[in-house]
Amino acid sequence: MSNGSKRIPKASPNLNGRCERFIETIKLECLNKFIVFGKKHLDYLTVGFTIYYNTKRSHMERDDLPPIREEPDEVTTISIDQIEVKKYVGGLIKSFERKVA
């Protein structure tokens, strides 16, 4: 590489800030709250949390929007009976969403 930049060595996620931040987040928000019973259980938790993280969880860097979503349209005030509670990652995380008609 002639421009003086160096490649990150393989198998060294500690040199990648974004990877490190996600690992810290999944530990704090998910894995530290469970006793993991094997690889299958760990896979279930990490897949569930990753789906939640990429589609529902708000992120400060995106003005509190999930990374895989556009900015929502304006909504009118709704009544409590129009709200549905959805659970993610085995009920660890709850989300409040408008009920489908």
C-alpha positions in Angstrom: 0.0 0.0 0.0 1.6 3.1 -1.2 -0.5 5.7 0.6 0.9 4.8 4.0 -2.3 3.1 5.4 -2.1 -0.3 7.0 -4.6 -3.1 6.7 -6.2 -4.4 9.9 -4.8 -7.9 10.7 -7.2 -10.8 10.3 -9.0 -12.0 13.5 -8.4 -8.7 15.4 -11.8 -7.2 16.1 -10.3 -5.1 18.9 -8.9 -2.9 16.2 -12.3 -2.1 14.8 -14.2 0.4 16.8 -17.6 -0.4 15.3 -17.3 -4.1 16.0 -16.1 -3.4 19.5 -19.1 -1.1 20.2 -21.6 -3.7 19.0 -19.9 -6.4 21.1 -20.1 -4.2 24.1 -23.8 -3.4 23.4 -24.8 -7.0 22.9 -23.0 -7.9 26.1 -24.6 -5.1 28.2 -28.1 -5.2 26.7 -28.6 -8.9 26.2 -26.0 -11.5 27.1 -25.3 -10.3 30.7 -29.0 -10.9 31.5 -29.1 -14.6 30.6 -27.4 -17.8 31.6 -26.5 -19.2 28.3 -27.0 -23.0 27.9 -24.8 -23.9 24.9 -24.1 -22.7 21.4 -27.7 -23.2 20.2 -29.0 -20.9 22.9 -26.3 -18.3 22.3 -27.1 -18.3 18.6 -30.8 -17.8 19.4 -30.1 -14.9 21.6 -27.6 -13.2 19.3 -29.7 -13.6 16.2 -32.8 -12.2 18.0 -30.8 -9.3 19.4 -29.2 -8.5 16.1 -32.6 -8.4 14.3 -33.9 -6.1 17.1 -30.7 -4.0 16.9 -30.9 -3.5 13.1 -34.7 -2.9 12.8 -36.2 -1.6 16.0 -33.6 -0.2 18.4 -33.0 3.6 18.2 -29.5 4.9 17.6 -28.2 8.3 18.6 -26.1 8.6 15.5 -29.3 8.3 13.3 -31.3 10.8 15.4 -32.9 8.0 17.4 -34.0 6.0 14.3 -33.1 2.3 13.8 -30.3 1.8 11.2 -32.6 -0.1 8.7 -35.5 2.4 8.5 -36.5 5.7 7.0 -37.7 8.6 9.0 -41.3 7.9 10.0 -44.2 10.1 8.9 -46.0 12.3 11.3 -48.6 10.4 13.4 -51.7 11.5 15.2 -52.2 10.8 18.8 -53.6 7.4 19.4 -55.5 5.8 22.3 -54.1 3.1 24.6 -56.2 0.4 23.1 -54.5 1.0 19.7 -51.1 0.1 21.2 -49.6 -3.4 21.0 -46.7 -4.5 23.2 -44.2 -6.7 21.2 -41.4 -8.7 22.9 -38.0 -9.4 21.5 -35.0 -11.5 22.7 -37.2 -13.9 24.8 -39.1 -11.0 26.4 -36.0 -9.1 27.5 -36.9 -6.1 25.3 -40.4 -4.7 24.9 -41.5 -2.4 22.1 -44.7 -0.4 21.9 -46.3 -0.3 18.4 -49.5 0.7 16.8 -51.9 -2.3 16.4 -52.6 -3.4 12.8 -56.2 -2.7 11.8 
